[in-house]
Amino acid sequence: MTEWRKVKLGELYEVHNGLSKGRQFFGSGYPFLSFSTVFNHWFLPEQLDSLVQSTEKERIACSIKRGDVFITRTSETMDELGMSSVALKDYPDATYNGFTKRLRPITDEVLPEFIGYYLRSRKFRAKFMAFSSMTTRASLANNDLLSMEVEVPEKSVQRRIGVVLSRYDALIENYQRQIKLLEEAAQRLYKEWFVDLRFPGHQSTPIINGILKGWEKKKLGEITCKFATGLNPRKNFVLGQGDNYYVTIKNMADNDVIFDDKCDKVDDEALEKINKRSDLQQGDLLFSGIGTIGRVYLIDEPVVNWNISESVFTMRPVKEISPVFLYLMLLNKDIQDYCQSNAHGCAQKGIRMADLKAYETIIPDKETLESFVTIASKFINRIKSLRKQIRNLSEARDRLLPKLMNAEITNTVI
């Protein structure tokens, strides 16, 4: 059995702080690694979508190179502190944000493909929590970070671990790409039929008083029989107790809801309180209403033990309206733009329920709606199947990860 050597992070890396600039500098310029990208990715994505106006000096000081480890250094909650993401290639002209720390290798002892998995393992996360401190905000000091120990095997074992686990991630990434293409196809179909009005038979459908025959203008509040939010935990219950998932906007991403170790939990009493308002069911839709407005999720399976925060709207369509139709309507650019233009607030903008319910849309006749849902459901069902496979792969990888990191197994065939 290969021996794993204990070594401090300070013997492997040097630490640097990131780029801090006013919001007016963002949205254009050079690639930028955001806090959320670090938090949500074990390894940096192929392309950094955020942009910042940075100087040549800043790009040199805050550069991103293969082997760099980025760690979230501050957060509102302890579970968001110390999340890592590792660069597997150089990112020319890119910089990283000031709410993360960069660990740049000073030795070649550790392969980035290995350390990326190690730092996200439960074993290291548990050790990390003991080093972190809580003041007004959770924070991370350089000395604490560099004094932490990691266990490192010889490079051949590191390489084998990286290869084994990356196979799972490659499949997951492949399925995620397929999901994105299917979502884009479904949204194009919605736009073609109900925005561009290029649905089958549109040439022969007469227009009466400015509206296609049999179609109606309806407000969002008129096509939903339930429209609610959850509860604020600070006023109603305590997070972190119980086995019921508590869905916040941070769990909603890419038209999905992600449950993992970072997901908040509530007890049965809190679940009962929330369900008096939201009472989630299969076919309901979730819509983020504060901060990152407009994330959408269609609940496509029976709901057992999860509920929503006050920042998430839950909508249940009336029986005449398919959840698939409402889902794609909520993703459409028109309502997304409407929400942005009607958002209120200074520090964090949000859309009010009354404003959202007042959004007007066109509802097609029954025959057109049924034809659309028949086609669109094929995309949605395939997406559902792929998401299930992704969850199964993620669970299998996460079960294997601690065994590899504890040196229980050193060779695995997938």
Wavefront OBJ file of the C-alpha trace (Angstrom):
o trace
v 0.000 0.000 0.000
v 1.371 3.397 -0.992
v 2.205 5.718 1.894
v 0.502 9.104 1.956
v 2.766 11.884 3.204
v 1.369 14.673 5.389
v 2.471 18.128 4.275
v 1.345 21.670 5.015
v -0.227 23.708 2.244
v 2.437 26.358 2.879
v 5.097 23.860 1.727
v 3.258 23.408 -1.574
v 1.762 26.829 -2.338
v 2.118 30.546 -1.835
v -1.027 32.568 -1.220
v -2.190 35.753 -2.985
v -5.282 37.925 -2.727
v -7.498 38.703 -5.707
v -8.757 41.740 -7.576
v -11.182 44.140 -5.895
v -12.837 46.778 -8.087
v -16.059 48.784 -8.199
v -19.053 47.356 -10.015
v -18.679 49.935 -12.802
v -15.608 48.030 -14.024
v -17.502 44.778 -14.630
v -19.408 43.566 -17.672
v -16.732 44.262 -20.281
v -13.000 43.837 -20.728
v -10.945 40.740 -19.892
v -11.932 37.302 -18.481
v -12.667 37.264 -14.763
v -13.037 34.405 -12.277
v -16.025 35.142 -10.034
v -16.776 33.929 -6.515
v -19.753 31.884 -7.742
v -17.626 30.120 -10.363
v -15.125 29.064 -7.700
v -17.919 27.990 -5.375
v -19.781 25.920 -7.970
v -16.900 24.215 -9.837
v -14.365 21.723 -8.535
v -12.228 22.671 -11.544
v -12.381 25.942 -13.474
v -14.647 25.739 -16.533
v -13.167 25.803 -20.030
v -14.200 29.442 -20.428
v -14.686 32.236 -17.871
v -17.881 34.076 -18.770
v -17.486 37.101 -16.474
v -15.565 40.183 -17.687
v -13.702 43.006 -15.942
v -11.791 46.088 -17.058
v -8.319 45.282 -15.727
v -4.924 46.875 -16.239
v -1.830 45.056 -17.471
v -0.347 45.280 -13.967
v -3.505 43.737 -12.458
v -3.508 40.945 -15.042
v 0.097 40.072 -14.170
v -0.461 40.209 -10.396
v -3.765 38.291 -10.475
v -3.033 35.877 -13.304
v -4.505 32.371 -13.573
v -2.211 29.480 -14.505
v -2.456 25.699 -14.543
v -2.171 24.295 -11.031
v -3.502 27.422 -9.298
v -5.987 26.682 -6.515
v -8.685 29.235 -5.756
v -10.376 29.201 -2.354
v -13.319 31.301 -1.171
v -11.963 33.415 1.673
v -15.092 35.086 3.039
v -18.782 34.320 3.174
v -21.994 34.942 5.061
v -22.082 31.310 6.198
v -19.472 28.779 7.225
v -20.478 26.209 4.598
v -19.585 28.624 1.783
v -16.115 29.290 3.179
v -13.044 27.514 1.850
v -14.648 26.036 -1.264
v -11.971 25.361 -3.856
v -11.619 25.298 -7.627
v -8.460 24.327 -9.510
v -7.166 25.537 -12.879
v -6.228 22.755 -15.291
v -4.845 25.175 -17.898
v -3.561 28.741 -18.275
v -6.151 31.505 -18.751
v -4.428 34.332 -20.675
v -5.296 37.869 -19.493
v -7.715 36.542 -16.840
v -7.887 37.752 -13.229
v -9.730 36.469 -10.149
v -11.964 38.145 -7.592
v -10.966 39.579 -4.236
v -13.300 37.286 -2.278
v -11.074 34.337 -3.092
v -7.442 33.495 -2.403
v -5.093 32.041 -4.982
v -2.714 29.264 -3.995
v 0.057 29.139 -6.599
v 2.282 26.023 -6.603
v 5.892 26.440 -5.465
v 6.660 22.768 -6.131
v 5.575 20.104 -8.603
v 4.772 17.538 -5.909
v 1.015 17.802 -6.379
v -0.971 17.254 -9.560
v -3.856 19.719 -10.029
v -6.124 16.835 -11.134
v -5.581 15.258 -7.701
v -5.693 18.288 -5.400
v -8.953 19.488 -6.940
v -10.695 16.352 -5.706
v -8.807 16.187 -2.405
v -9.763 19.722 -1.318
v -13.456 18.991 -2.030
v -13.436 15.680 -0.150
v -15.411 15.385 3.072
v -12.227 14.474 4.879
v -10.530 17.775 4.049
v -13.740 19.820 4.379
v -14.203 18.533 7.942
v -10.614 19.435 8.764
v -11.022 22.830 7.177
v -14.077 23.739 9.255
v -11.995 23.316 12.420
v -9.569 25.974 11.162
v -12.081 28.571 10.094
v -13.201 31.376 12.363
v -16.589 33.032 12.744
v -16.972 36.732 13.398
v -19.629 38.900 11.783
v -18.887 37.051 8.570
v -17.090 33.779 8.108
v -13.500 34.577 7.151
v -10.240 32.856 6.306
v -6.766 33.975 7.407
v -3.639 33.254 5.338
v -1.721 31.693 8.216
v -4.561 29.303 9.023
v -4.832 28.285 5.399
v -1.111 27.698 4.843
v -0.738 25.785 8.110
v -3.366 23.216 7.136
v -2.116 19.729 6.369
v -2.993 17.664 3.336
v -2.105 14.036 2.672
v -0.331 13.416 -0.605
v 0.560 10.046 -2.177
v 3.172 9.528 -4.864
v 2.420 11.031 -8.255
v 1.418 7.753 -9.901
v -1.343 7.332 -7.307
v -2.390 10.976 -7.658
v -2.613 10.518 -11.409
v -4.666 7.327 -11.082
v -7.106 8.974 -8.653
v -7.506 11.940 -10.993
v -8.146 9.683 -13.986
v -10.707 7.541 -12.164
v -12.726 10.459 -10.809
v -12.439 12.552 -13.962
v -14.243 9.813 -15.893
v -17.326 10.503 -13.831
v -16.960 14.246 -14.362
v -16.460 13.799 -18.124
v -19.748 11.901 -18.359
v -21.478 14.487 -16.181
v -20.154 17.309 -18.363
v -21.280 15.469 -21.498
v -24.808 15.099 -20.127
v -24.841 18.747 -19.035
v -23.987 19.791 -22.591
v -26.822 17.632 -23.898
v -29.214 19.225 -21.393
v -28.191 22.701 -22.491
v -28.837 21.848 -26.142
v -32.234 20.349 -25.304
v -33.184 23.394 -23.221
v -32.165 25.713 -26.037
v -34.209 23.658 -28.502
v -37.281 23.780 -26.242
v -36.932 27.534 -25.738
v -36.497 28.095 -29.483
v -39.677 26.116 -30.059
v -41.569 28.323 -27.582
v -40.233 31.484 -29.220
v -41.059 30.234 -32.707
v -44.652 29.364 -31.795
v -45.637 32.059 -29.297
v -43.317 35.022 -29.866
v -42.674 34.894 -33.612
v -46.131 33.273 -34.108
v -44.771 30.707 -36.568
v -46.834 27.818 -35.202
v -48.395 25.172 -37.499
v -51.403 26.692 -39.242
v -50.488 30.291 -38.455
v -51.071 31.328 -42.075
v -54.756 30.406 -41.905
v -55.514 31.651 -38.367
v -57.482 34.899 -38.512
v -56.704 37.895 -36.290
v -59.634 39.386 -34.379
v -59.173 42.670 -32.516
v -55.414 42.311 -32.691
v -55.353 38.752 -31.288
v -55.319 35.432 -33.095
v -58.694 33.715 -33.092
v -59.125 31.510 -30.041
v -56.102 33.017 -28.262
v -56.344 35.156 -25.126
v -54.333 37.729 -23.214
v -53.876 36.579 -19.636
v -51.957 37.776 -16.612
v -49.602 35.357 -14.915
v -51.780 35.504 -11.821
v -54.762 34.348 -13.898
v -53.101 31.190 -15.198
v -51.843 30.081 -11.783
v -54.054 28.653 -9.053
v -51.332 28.933 -6.407
v -48.704 31.650 -6.094
v -46.664 31.756 -2.894
v -43.247 32.012 -1.255
v -41.649 30.239 1.668
v -40.662 31.706 5.018
v -37.717 33.686 6.370
v -35.709 31.388 8.674
v -34.496 34.260 10.849
v -38.062 34.928 11.955
v -39.663 31.499 11.854
v -37.202 28.636 12.477
v -33.542 27.629 12.690
v -31.569 26.358 9.710
v -29.311 23.342 10.007
v -31.639 21.115 12.004
v -33.545 18.142 10.591
v -33.497 16.190 7.345
v -35.691 18.337 5.091
v -34.098 20.298 2.245
v -34.493 24.068 2.341
v -34.275 25.452 -1.203
v -32.790 28.914 -1.629
v -31.651 30.746 -4.761
v -28.123 29.362 -4.313
v -29.539 25.864 -4.945
v -31.095 26.984 -8.239
v -28.793 27.022 -11.236
v -29.075 26.253 -14.951
v -32.782 25.427 -14.681
v -32.129 22.809 -12.012
v -32.173 22.453 -8.241
v -29.001 21.045 -6.739
v -29.081 19.151 -3.469
v -25.726 18.356 -1.873
v -23.787 18.771 1.344
v -24.073 22.570 1.029
v -27.879 22.506 0.990
v -29.514 23.877 4.128
v -31.784 21.611 6.183
v -34.811 22.237 8.404
v -36.737 20.077 10.856
v -40.272 18.701 10.488
v -41.827 21.591 12.427
v -40.302 24.151 10.046
v -41.374 22.052 7.058
v -44.962 22.060 8.321
v -44.914 25.847 8.753
v -43.566 26.439 5.249
v -45.950 23.966 3.647
v -48.915 25.896 4.968
v -47.871 28.541 2.431
v -46.065 26.788 -0.397
v -47.176 23.119 -0.202
v -44.947 21.967 -3.064
v -46.250 19.385 -5.515
v -45.106 17.716 -8.708
v -45.849 20.096 -11.579
v -45.193 23.256 -9.540
v -42.577 25.739 -10.716
v -39.933 27.574 -8.702
v -38.905 31.100 -9.707
v -36.119 33.057 -8.019
v -37.385 36.513 -7.092
v -34.480 38.251 -5.329
v -30.855 38.909 -6.294
v -30.428 36.621 -9.276
v -33.958 37.048 -10.563
v -35.497 34.656 -13.052
v -34.017 31.242 -12.331
v -36.689 28.654 -13.080
v -37.198 25.030 -12.084
v -40.015 22.647 -12.981
v -40.654 20.112 -10.231
v -40.900 16.976 -12.335
v -41.021 14.327 -9.607
v -42.957 13.757 -6.368
v -41.889 16.098 -3.565
v -41.135 14.436 -0.248
v -39.036 16.505 2.116
v -38.093 19.853 0.622
v -39.447 23.353 0.752
v -38.544 26.912 -0.230
v -37.196 30.148 1.199
v -38.930 33.514 1.097
v -36.752 34.489 -1.891
v -38.283 31.825 -4.145
v -41.767 31.941 -5.659
v -43.722 28.743 -6.200
v -46.333 28.717 -8.973
v -48.948 26.089 -9.764
v -50.634 26.438 -13.151
v -54.387 26.076 -13.508
v -55.474 22.719 -14.944
v -55.935 24.179 -18.447
v -52.265 25.230 -18.575
v -49.518 22.637 -18.834
v -46.571 23.002 -16.427
v -44.297 22.513 -19.473
v -45.850 25.532 -21.194
v -45.572 27.690 -18.075
v -41.985 26.557 -17.531
v -40.893 27.636 -20.999
v -42.905 30.833 -20.781
v -41.050 31.770 -17.565
v -37.724 31.171 -19.298
v -38.669 33.383 -22.236
v -36.701 36.605 -22.656
v -39.835 38.786 -22.480
v -40.703 37.893 -18.888
v -37.045 37.851 -17.871
v -36.671 41.427 -19.171
v -39.955 42.397 -17.506
v -38.678 41.176 -14.132
v -35.435 43.109 -14.458
v -37.205 46.338 -15.390
v -39.723 45.962 -12.548
v -37.249 44.943 -9.850
v -37.035 47.079 -6.703
v -34.395 47.541 -4.026
v -30.931 49.005 -3.579
v -28.494 46.513 -2.097
v -30.351 43.543 -3.578
v -33.114 43.948 -6.126
v -36.217 41.792 -6.191
v -39.483 41.429 -8.064
v -42.671 41.816 -6.010
v -45.297 39.112 -6.195
v -47.952 41.607 -7.317
v -45.752 42.806 -10.196
v -44.947 39.267 -11.268
v -48.603 38.219 -11.180
v -49.431 41.254 -13.350
v -47.209 40.120 -16.226
v -49.305 39.693 -19.373
v -48.825 36.896 -21.891
v -50.709 35.289 -24.762
v -52.387 31.920 -24.185
v -53.032 29.933 -27.365
v -56.156 27.958 -28.175
v -56.492 24.481 -26.699
v -55.490 22.596 -29.856
v -52.314 24.647 -30.410
v -51.365 24.392 -26.749
v -51.779 20.610 -26.717
v -49.760 20.225 -29.917
v -46.958 22.347 -28.481
v -46.874 20.467 -25.168
v -46.695 17.120 -26.987
v -43.527 18.211 -28.806
v -41.939 20.205 -25.977
v -42.498 17.409 -23.445
v -40.124 15.178 -25.426
v -37.331 17.678 -24.743
v -38.297 18.063 -21.078
v -38.552 14.296 -20.478
v -35.125 13.736 -22.017
v -33.713 16.497 -19.806
v -35.302 14.810 -16.771
v -33.671 11.491 -17.706
v -30.246 13.099 -18.152
v -30.498 14.922 -14.825
v -31.255 11.637 -13.099
v -28.161 10.097 -14.680
v -26.084 13.091 -13.558
v -27.312 12.684 -9.981
v -26.496 8.973 -10.042
v -23.004 9.658 -11.408
v -22.401 12.418 -8.841
v -23.467 10.141 -6.001
v -21.249 7.316 -7.273
v -18.263 9.673 -7.596
v -18.884 11.107 -4.130
v -19.073 7.608 -2.622
v -15.811 6.675 -4.304
v -13.997 9.905 -3.421
v -13.530 9.275 0.347
v -12.379 5.707 -0.303
v -9.686 6.977 -2.632
v -8.701 9.832 -0.344
v -8.509 7.527 2.679
v -6.303 5.161 0.683
v -8.849 2.358 1.160
v -8.530 1.573 -2.532
v -5.725 2.534 -4.862
v -6.907 1.152 -8.190
v -10.400 1.240 -9.583
v -11.739 0.069 -12.904
v -14.863 1.832 -14.139
l 1 2 3 4 5 6 7 8 9 10 11 12 13 14 15 16 17 18 19 20 21 22 23 24 25 26 27 28 29 30 31 32 33 34 35 36 37 38 39 40 41 42 43 44 45 46 47 48 49 50 51 52 53 54 55 56 57 58 59 60 61 62 63 64 65 66 67 68 69 70 71 72 73 74 75 76 77 78 79 80 81 82 83 84 85 86 87 88 89 90 91 92 93 94 95 96 97 98 99 100 101 102 103 104 105 106 107 108 109 110 111 112 113 114 115 116 117 118 119 120 121 122 123 124 125 126 127 128 129 130 131 132 133 134 135 136 137 138 139 140 141 142 143 144 145 146 147 148 149 150 151 152 153 154 155 156 157 158 159 160 161 162 163 164 165 166 167 168 169 170 171 172 173 174 175 176 177 178 179 180 181 182 183 184 185 186 187 188 189 190 191 192 193 194 195 196 197 198 199 200 201 202 203 204 205 206 207 208 209 210 211 212 213 214 215 216 217 218 219 220 221 222 223 224 225 226 227 228 229 230 231 232 233 234 235 236 237 238 239 240 241 242 243 244 245 246 247 248 249 250 251 252 253 254 255 256 257 258 259 260 261 262 263 264 265 266 267 268 269 270 271 272 273 274 275 276 277 278 279 280 281 282 283 284 285 286 287 288 289 290 291 292 293 294 295 296 297 298 299 300 301 302 303 304 305 306 307 308 309 310 311 312 313 314 315 316 317 318 319 320 321 322 323 324 325 326 327 328 329 330 331 332 333 334 335 336 337 338 339 340 341 342 343 344 345 346 347 348 349 350 351 352 353 354 355 356 357 358 359 360 361 362 363 364 365 366 367 368 369 370 371 372 373 374 375 376 377 378 379 380 381 382 383 384 385 386 387 388 389 390 391 392 393 394 395 396 397 398 399 400 401 402 403 404 405 406 407 408 409 410 411 412 413 414
